[in-house]
Amino acid sequence: MIPREIIKKIKRIHIKSSRSVNSIMAGQYRSVFKGSGIEFEEVREYSPGDEIKAIDWKVSARLGRPFIKLYREERESVVMLLIDMSASQGFGTFSGLKLEKAAEVASVLAFSAIRNNDKVGVIFFTDRVEKYIPPQKGTGHIWRLIKEIFTFVPEGKGTCLASSLDFLAKVARKKTTTFILSDFLDSGFQKSLRTALQRHELISVLLYDEGDFHLPEQGIVSLSCFETGKELLLDASDKRTRAYYKGRKKAQHNSILEILKKNGVDLVEMGTGASVSDSLQRYFRNRERRKL
């Protein structure tokens, strides 16, 4: 049985996400993520104003007058969501958990994709690939996706981005648009990232919480790593200690940004207190400008 509070969260995110897509993001996803390619449809006789490069010279020579090739866009695409289920996703301060934000982002993207007649698949990962949900269509599929995020109990606690990217390469033979929802608290995944980029389009959604960068001003505090269980005692009443801690965390965050930028991966930074629709809209607008 699913606990009542979990059902409420699932329903709230499902309703909120569908409304965001219907009222705010309608059309933006389609304009940014077009079909994965084009396919031949027919030939027709040349008309003034048609592009010369579209002329089918073989057909034109055979019929004695110019004809052009017409193509249509392959409308159906596949969107993959790589969702980090590691223990660090259970962290959050005042605005909810990183995992809850991941669920909201995933559902908005899934709704947008399905409204665009695209399929959506999911890979849950920790320090291993935990679960694979093959690409499908339909709002019922989104409901299952959100439910799985809140109810799935992973075996691992750590983070291995490389394993999820390598698994993507095995199950997705054709090009996909892949969103990676993670706090990226990992290392050594650059090679797998570059390999995946050769076939797939990758967009990183970097999840973080403001509490990641600050110590509570409460004297001696005990910090415990979600993923390794290691503990550390710090004097949070000391300004230098707080400044040092913040500096280290900011440096770690900036290092992740640099890795993604260096490898040419699109980036959406998403704090737990941020508006999902605003953040994604801003990304879609910037992406569209880059393509103009």
C-alpha positions as CSV (number, residue, x, y, z in Angstrom):
1,M,0.0,0.0,0.0
2,I,1.2,3.5,-0.8
3,P,1.1,5.8,2.2
4,R,-1.6,8.5,2.0
5,E,0.9,11.4,2.2
6,I,2.8,10.0,-0.8
7,I,-0.4,9.7,-2.8
8,K,-1.1,13.4,-2.0
9,K,2.3,14.4,-3.3
10,I,1.9,12.3,-6.5
11,K,-1.5,13.9,-7.2
12,R,-0.3,17.4,-6.4
13,I,2.7,17.1,-8.7
14,H,0.6,15.4,-11.5
15,I,-2.0,18.2,-11.4
16,K,0.6,21.0,-11.1
17,S,2.7,19.7,-13.9
18,S,-0.2,19.2,-16.3
19,R,-1.4,22.7,-15.6
20,S,2.1,24.2,-16.2
21,V,2.3,22.5,-19.6
22,N,-1.2,23.4,-20.6
23,S,-1.1,27.1,-19.6
24,I,2.5,28.2,-19.6
25,M,4.7,25.9,-21.7
26,A,2.4,25.1,-24.6
27,G,4.3,25.3,-27.8
28,Q,7.7,26.1,-26.3
29,Y,8.8,22.4,-26.1
30,R,7.6,21.8,-29.7
31,S,9.5,24.8,-31.1
32,V,12.7,23.8,-29.4
33,F,12.7,20.0,-29.7
34,K,11.7,19.2,-33.2
35,G,11.7,15.8,-34.8
36,S,14.9,13.8,-34.9
37,G,15.3,14.0,-38.7
38,I,13.5,14.3,-42.0
39,E,12.2,11.7,-44.4
40,F,11.4,11.8,-48.1
41,E,7.7,12.3,-48.9
42,E,7.2,13.0,-52.6
43,V,8.4,15.0,-55.7
44,R,6.5,17.8,-57.3
45,E,7.1,20.1,-60.3
46,Y,9.4,23.0,-59.7
47,S,7.8,26.5,-59.0
48,P,9.5,29.9,-59.1
49,G,11.0,30.6,-55.6
50,D,11.7,26.9,-54.8
51,E,15.3,26.3,-53.7
52,I,17.6,25.1,-56.5
53,K,19.3,22.6,-54.1
54,A,15.9,20.8,-53.7
55,I,15.8,19.8,-57.4
56,D,15.8,16.1,-58.1
57,W,18.0,16.1,-61.1
58,K,17.4,12.4,-62.1
59,V,13.6,12.8,-62.1
60,S,13.9,16.2,-63.9
61,A,16.2,14.7,-66.6
62,R,13.8,11.7,-67.1
63,L,10.7,13.9,-67.4
64,G,12.2,16.8,-69.3
65,R,11.2,19.5,-66.8
66,P,12.4,20.4,-63.2
67,F,11.0,18.6,-60.2
68,I,11.9,19.1,-56.5
69,K,12.1,16.7,-53.6
70,L,9.7,17.3,-50.7
71,Y,10.5,16.0,-47.2
72,R,8.6,15.9,-44.0
73,E,9.9,16.1,-40.5
74,E,9.9,12.9,-38.4
75,R,7.6,14.1,-35.7
76,E,7.9,11.3,-33.2
77,S,11.0,11.5,-30.9
78,V,12.1,9.7,-27.8
79,V,12.8,11.6,-24.6
80,M,14.8,9.8,-21.9
81,L,14.9,10.8,-18.3
82,L,17.9,9.7,-16.3
83,I,16.9,10.2,-12.7
84,D,19.4,10.2,-9.8
85,M,17.9,8.1,-6.9
86,S,21.0,8.2,-4.7
87,A,20.7,9.0,-1.0
88,S,21.8,12.7,-1.4
89,Q,18.6,13.3,-3.3
90,G,16.8,13.0,0.0
91,F,18.3,16.3,1.2
92,G,16.3,19.5,1.5
93,T,15.9,22.4,3.9
94,F,13.0,24.8,3.5
95,S,11.7,24.1,0.0
96,G,11.4,20.4,-0.1
97,L,13.7,17.6,-1.1
98,K,15.9,17.4,-4.2
99,L,14.0,14.2,-5.1
100,E,10.7,16.0,-5.0
101,K,12.0,18.6,-7.3
102,A,13.3,15.9,-9.6
103,A,9.8,14.4,-9.7
104,E,8.2,17.7,-10.6
105,V,10.8,18.4,-13.4
106,A,10.4,14.9,-14.7
107,S,6.6,15.1,-14.9
108,V,6.6,18.6,-16.6
109,L,9.1,17.3,-19.2
110,A,7.1,14.1,-19.7
111,F,3.8,16.0,-20.1
112,S,5.5,18.3,-22.6
113,A,6.9,15.3,-24.6
114,I,3.7,13.4,-24.7
115,R,1.7,16.4,-25.8
116,N,4.2,16.6,-28.6
117,N,3.5,13.0,-29.5
118,D,6.9,11.9,-28.2
119,K,7.7,8.8,-26.2
120,V,9.2,9.0,-22.7
121,G,11.5,6.5,-21.1
122,V,13.1,6.5,-17.6
123,I,16.3,5.2,-16.1
124,F,16.6,5.3,-12.3
125,F,20.2,5.1,-11.1
126,T,22.3,5.3,-8.0
127,D,25.8,3.8,-7.9
128,R,24.2,1.3,-10.4
129,V,21.3,1.2,-12.8
130,E,18.3,0.5,-10.6
131,K,15.4,0.4,-13.0
132,Y,14.6,0.9,-16.6
133,I,11.1,1.9,-17.9
134,P,11.0,1.7,-21.7
135,P,9.7,4.7,-23.7
136,Q,5.9,4.9,-24.0
137,K,3.2,7.4,-24.6
138,G,0.1,8.4,-22.6
139,T,-0.8,10.3,-19.4
140,G,-1.1,7.0,-17.6
141,H,2.6,6.5,-18.3
142,I,3.3,9.8,-16.6
143,W,1.3,8.8,-13.5
144,R,3.4,5.6,-13.3
145,L,6.6,7.6,-13.7
146,I,5.8,10.0,-10.8
147,K,4.6,7.1,-8.6
148,E,7.8,5.2,-9.2
149,I,10.0,8.2,-8.2
150,F,8.2,8.4,-4.8
151,T,7.8,4.7,-4.1
152,F,10.8,3.0,-5.6
153,V,13.3,1.8,-3.0
154,P,16.8,1.8,-4.5
155,E,19.5,-0.7,-3.4
156,G,22.4,1.7,-3.8
157,K,23.1,4.9,-2.0
158,G,26.0,6.4,-4.0
159,T,26.1,8.0,-7.4
160,C,27.5,6.6,-10.7
161,L,26.6,8.7,-13.6
162,A,28.8,6.6,-15.9
163,S,26.7,3.5,-15.3
164,S,23.5,5.3,-16.4
165,L,25.0,6.8,-19.5
166,D,26.6,3.5,-20.5
167,F,23.2,1.8,-20.0
168,L,21.5,4.5,-22.2
169,A,24.0,3.7,-25.0
170,K,22.9,0.0,-24.8
171,V,19.1,0.5,-24.8
172,A,18.7,3.5,-27.0
173,R,20.2,2.8,-30.4
174,K,18.6,5.8,-32.1
175,K,19.1,9.4,-31.1
176,T,17.2,10.6,-28.0
177,T,16.8,13.8,-26.2
178,T,18.0,12.9,-22.7
179,F,17.6,14.9,-19.6
180,I,19.9,14.0,-16.6
181,L,18.2,14.9,-13.3
182,S,21.0,14.8,-10.6
183,D,23.0,16.8,-8.2
184,F,26.1,15.4,-10.0
185,L,27.9,14.5,-6.8
186,D,30.2,12.1,-8.7
187,S,33.5,12.0,-10.6
188,G,35.0,10.1,-13.5
189,F,31.9,10.2,-15.7
190,Q,33.4,12.5,-18.4
191,K,34.3,9.6,-20.8
192,S,30.8,8.1,-20.7
193,L,29.4,11.6,-21.1
194,R,31.4,12.2,-24.3
195,T,30.5,8.8,-25.7
196,A,26.8,9.4,-25.1
197,L,27.0,12.8,-26.7
198,Q,28.1,11.2,-30.0
199,R,24.7,9.8,-30.4
200,H,22.3,11.5,-28.0
201,E,21.4,15.1,-27.1
202,L,22.1,15.6,-23.4
203,I,20.6,18.2,-21.2
204,S,21.7,18.3,-17.5
205,V,19.3,19.4,-14.8
206,L,21.6,20.2,-11.9
207,L,19.6,19.9,-8.7
208,Y,20.7,21.6,-5.5
209,D,19.5,23.1,-2.3
210,E,20.6,26.3,-0.7
211,G,21.3,24.4,2.4
212,D,24.1,22.6,0.5
213,F,26.2,25.7,0.8
214,H,25.6,26.9,4.4
215,L,26.2,25.6,7.9
216,P,23.6,26.3,10.6
217,E,24.9,28.8,13.1
218,Q,24.5,26.4,16.0
219,G,27.9,25.8,17.5
220,I,29.2,22.3,17.1
221,V,27.3,20.5,14.3
222,S,27.6,16.9,13.1
223,L,27.5,16.5,9.4
224,S,26.7,13.1,7.9
225,C,27.2,12.2,4.3
226,F,24.0,10.7,2.8
227,E,25.9,8.4,0.5
228,T,28.9,7.2,2.5
229,G,27.7,7.6,6.0
230,K,31.0,9.4,7.0
231,E,30.5,12.0,9.8
232,L,32.3,15.3,10.4
233,L,32.2,17.6,13.4
234,L,32.4,21.4,12.7
235,D,32.2,24.5,14.8
236,A,29.5,26.4,13.0
237,S,29.7,29.3,15.4
238,D,33.1,30.2,13.9
239,K,32.8,32.6,10.9
240,R,36.0,31.2,9.3
241,T,34.6,27.7,9.5
242,R,31.4,28.7,7.9
243,A,33.2,30.7,5.2
244,Y,35.5,27.8,4.5
245,Y,32.6,25.3,4.2
246,K,30.7,27.6,1.9
247,G,33.8,28.1,-0.3
248,R,34.4,24.4,-0.6
249,K,30.8,23.7,-1.5
250,K,30.7,26.5,-4.1
251,A,34.0,25.3,-5.6
252,Q,32.5,21.8,-5.9
253,H,29.4,23.2,-7.6
254,N,31.4,25.3,-10.0
255,S,33.6,22.3,-10.9
256,I,30.4,20.4,-11.9
257,L,29.4,23.4,-14.1
258,E,32.8,23.5,-15.7
259,I,32.7,19.8,-16.6
260,L,29.3,20.1,-18.2
261,K,30.2,23.2,-20.1
262,K,33.6,21.8,-21.2
263,N,31.8,18.8,-22.7
264,G,29.1,20.8,-24.4
265,V,26.2,19.6,-22.3
266,D,23.3,22.0,-22.0
267,L,22.6,23.0,-18.4
268,V,19.5,23.9,-16.3
269,E,20.3,24.8,-12.7
270,M,17.4,23.9,-10.5
271,G,17.3,24.9,-6.8
272,T,14.7,23.2,-4.6
273,G,13.0,26.6,-4.1
274,A,12.9,27.4,-7.9
275,S,9.9,27.4,-10.1
276,V,10.1,24.5,-12.5
277,S,8.1,26.1,-15.2
278,D,10.0,29.4,-15.0
279,S,13.4,27.6,-15.1
280,L,12.5,25.4,-18.0
281,Q,10.9,28.3,-19.9
282,R,14.1,30.3,-19.5
283,Y,16.1,27.4,-20.8
284,F,13.8,26.9,-23.8
285,R,14.0,30.6,-24.7
286,N,17.8,30.7,-24.5
287,R,18.1,27.5,-26.5
288,E,15.8,28.8,-29.2
289,R,17.8,32.1,-29.4
290,R,21.0,30.1,-29.8
291,K,19.5,28.2,-32.8
292,L,18.4,31.4,-34.6
